Amino acid sequence: MPENLKPCVDELQSKASASQCLTCETCVLESVAFIQNPANRDVALKSLVKNLRLSNTKEAENGYEVLQWLYSLDIKPQLKGIQNMQRLLAVTSPKVATVKAEDVVDENPAQRVEKTSFYQDLLAHGKR
């Protein structure tokens, strides 16, 4: 395990507040907020063209639209998504089908994150 993640894992394992341990999660949420903010469109397109080595900006625009559709700042687990994963996993592991998806969904970590000022700031900046 990378050393920079060890404090995070230790804290989560001790059942401390997940909102105080957002090392990896903050990067993902900040990236999603950046993509969702229309003011960052040109920077995001340039980044897509450069890093994906695209030949034109039309390809980047298509990719940018897909990213905006695919990712949102709604971090709560979705029961329908869990059920889809269960259906796919059950093909190779039939025991997965016996688990009630409702028993697997835990919204508490997402709710703790949503209450943080970090998350509230992301939402506020994303709406601009």
C-alpha positions in Angstrom: 0.0 0.0 0.0 1.3 3.5 -0.9 2.5 5.3 2.2 0.4 8.4 1.5 -2.8 6.2 1.7 -1.9 4.4 4.9 -3.3 7.1 7.3 -6.5 7.1 5.3 -6.9 3.4 5.5 -6.0 3.3 9.2 -8.6 6.0 9.9 -11.3 4.3 8.0 -10.6 1.0 9.6 -10.9 2.6 13.0 -14.4 3.8 11.9 -13.4 7.4 12.2 -15.3 10.0 10.2 -14.9 9.4 6.5 -15.2 13.2 5.9 -11.8 13.7 7.5 -10.1 11.2 5.2 -10.7 12.3 1.7 -7.3 12.0 0.1 -8.3 10.1 -3.0 -11.9 11.0 -3.0 -11.2 14.7 -3.1 -9.2 14.3 -6.2 -12.0 12.5 -8.0 -14.7 15.0 -6.7 -12.5 18.0 -7.7 -12.1 16.5 -11.2 -15.8 15.9 -11.6 -16.6 19.5 -10.4 -14.0 20.9 -12.8 -15.5 19.0 -15.8 -19.1 20.0 -14.8 -18.2 23.7 -14.5 -18.9 25.3 -18.0 -16.2 27.9 -17.3 -13.6 25.1 -17.6 -14.8 23.8 -20.9 -11.9 25.1 -23.0 -9.2 24.0 -20.5 -10.8 20.5 -20.4 -11.0 20.3 -24.2 -7.3 21.3 -24.5 -6.4 18.7 -21.9 -8.4 16.0 -23.7 -6.7 16.8 -27.0 -3.2 16.8 -25.5 -3.4 13.8 -23.2 -5.5 11.6 -25.4 -3.5 12.7 -28.5 -6.6 13.4 -30.4 -6.3 14.7 -33.9 -9.0 17.4 -33.7 -11.1 19.2 -31.2 -14.4 17.7 -32.4 -13.3 14.4 -30.9 -12.5 16.2 -27.7 -15.9 17.9 -27.7 -17.6 14.5 -28.0 -15.5 13.1 -25.2 -16.2 16.2 -23.0 -20.0 15.7 -23.5 -19.7 12.1 -22.5 -17.7 13.0 -19.4 -20.4 15.5 -18.4 -23.1 13.0 -18.9 -21.2 10.1 -17.2 -20.0 11.9 -14.1 -21.9 13.9 -11.5 -21.4 15.2 -8.0 -24.3 13.0 -6.8 -22.2 10.5 -4.7 -25.0 8.5 -3.1 -25.0 4.8 -4.1 -27.9 4.0 -6.4 -29.8 0.8 -5.8 -30.4 0.2 -9.5 -26.7 0.4 -10.1 -26.0 -2.1 -7.4 -28.6 -4.4 -8.8 -27.0 -4.1 -12.3 -23.6 -5.0 -10.8 -25.2 -7.9 -8.9 -26.8 -9.2 -12.1 -23.4 -9.1 -14.0 -21.4 -10.6 -11.2 -24.0 -13.4 -10.7 -23.1 -14.8 -14.2 -19.7 -15.9 -12.9 -20.5 -16.2 -9.2 -24.1 -17.4 -8.6 -24.0 -16.8 -4.9 -24.0 -13.1 -5.6 -27.6 -13.4 -6.7 -28.7 -14.5 -3.2 -27.7 -11.2 -1.6 -30.3 -8.6 -1.2 -29.0 -5.4 -2.9 -30.9 -3.3 -0.4 -28.7 -4.8 2.4 -25.5 -3.8 0.6 -26.3 -0.1 0.0 -25.0 2.2 2.8 -25.6 5.9 2.3 -23.9 6.9 5.5 -20.4 7.6 4.1 -21.9 9.6 1.2 -24.0 11.6 3.7 -21.0 12.4 5.8 -19.1 13.7 2.8 -22.1 15.7 1.6 -22.1 17.5 5.0 -18.5 18.7 4.7 -17.7 22.3 3.7 -15.4 20.8 1.0 -18.3 19.1 -0.7 -20.6 22.2 -0.3 -17.9 24.4 -1.9 -17.6 22.0 -4.8 -21.4 22.1 -5.4 -21.4 25.9 -5.2 -18.6 26.3 -7.7 -20.0 23.7 -10.0 -23.2 25.6 -10.5 -21.4 28.7 -11.9 
